[in-house]
Amino acid sequence: MKTYEFKFRAECLDDIICFLNTSRNFLKFNINNDEAILPDCEIEITTHLDYNAMLDIMRKIPDSHVIMQTLQLKPNYTGIRDFSIK
């Protein structure tokens, strides 16, 4: 089965916890939080879910716009929000 490595930002740790509680389809995840820079958190996730399936999960979470707008495959990750994603 194919696996994907994603990375994204969230406004706070609570947003990441909500995301992780919404789906249990993750093989591995790592949370980075450097509050000296921003309250934002970054997360790296390994999963069998593709990009669209990840967005479908994120759309179920209230106020998840930063998560959705920064989701990228890990090699392509910039942390910059794509405001066209709703």
C-alpha positions as CSV (number, residue, x, y, z in Angstrom):
1,M,0.0,0.0,0.0
2,K,1.3,3.4,-1.0
3,T,2.2,5.8,1.8
4,Y,2.5,9.6,1.7
5,E,4.4,12.0,3.9
6,F,2.7,15.3,4.5
7,K,3.6,18.4,6.4
8,F,1.4,21.4,7.5
9,R,1.0,24.2,10.0
10,A,-1.8,24.8,12.5
11,E,-2.7,27.9,14.5
12,C,-2.2,26.0,17.8
13,L,-1.7,22.5,19.2
14,D,-5.5,22.2,19.9
15,D,-6.1,22.3,16.1
16,I,-3.7,19.4,15.6
17,I,-5.3,17.4,18.4
18,C,-8.7,17.9,16.8
19,F,-7.3,16.8,13.5
20,L,-5.7,13.6,14.9
21,N,-8.9,12.7,16.7
22,T,-10.9,13.0,13.5
23,S,-9.0,10.2,11.8
24,R,-6.9,7.3,13.0
25,N,-5.4,6.6,9.6
26,F,-1.9,7.8,10.4
27,L,1.1,5.5,10.6
28,K,3.3,8.1,12.2
29,F,3.3,11.8,13.2
30,N,5.7,14.3,14.6
31,I,4.6,17.7,16.1
32,N,7.0,20.7,16.2
33,N,6.2,23.7,18.3
34,D,8.6,26.6,18.7
35,E,6.5,29.1,20.7
36,A,9.5,31.5,20.7
37,I,8.8,32.2,17.0
38,L,5.0,31.8,16.6
39,P,2.2,30.0,18.4
40,D,1.8,28.0,15.2
41,C,2.7,24.3,15.3
42,E,4.0,22.2,12.4
43,I,3.1,18.5,12.0
44,E,4.6,15.8,9.8
45,I,2.4,12.8,9.1
46,T,2.9,9.5,7.3
47,T,-0.3,8.0,6.1
48,H,-2.0,5.9,3.4
49,L,-4.4,8.8,2.7
50,D,-3.8,10.9,-0.4
51,Y,-4.0,14.7,-0.6
52,N,-7.7,14.9,-1.3
53,A,-8.6,12.5,1.5
54,M,-6.5,14.6,3.9
55,L,-8.4,17.7,2.8
56,D,-11.7,15.9,3.3
57,I,-10.8,15.1,6.9
58,M,-9.6,18.7,7.5
59,R,-12.9,20.2,6.2
60,K,-14.7,18.4,9.0
61,I,-12.8,20.4,11.6
62,P,-14.1,23.9,12.6
63,D,-11.6,26.7,11.9
64,S,-9.1,24.4,10.1
65,H,-8.2,26.9,7.4
66,V,-4.5,27.2,8.3
67,I,-4.2,23.4,8.3
68,M,-5.9,23.1,4.9
69,Q,-4.0,26.0,3.3
70,T,-0.5,24.8,4.3
71,L,-1.0,21.0,3.6
72,Q,1.7,19.8,1.2
73,L,3.7,16.7,0.5
74,K,6.7,16.9,2.8
75,P,9.3,17.6,0.0
76,N,7.1,20.5,-1.3
77,Y,6.3,22.0,2.0
78,T,6.9,25.8,2.4
79,G,4.5,26.7,5.3
80,I,3.0,29.4,3.1
81,R,-0.8,29.5,3.0
82,D,-2.6,28.9,-0.2
83,F,-5.6,31.2,0.3
84,S,-7.4,29.7,-2.7
85,I,-8.1,26.5,-0.6
86,K,-11.4,26.8,1.2
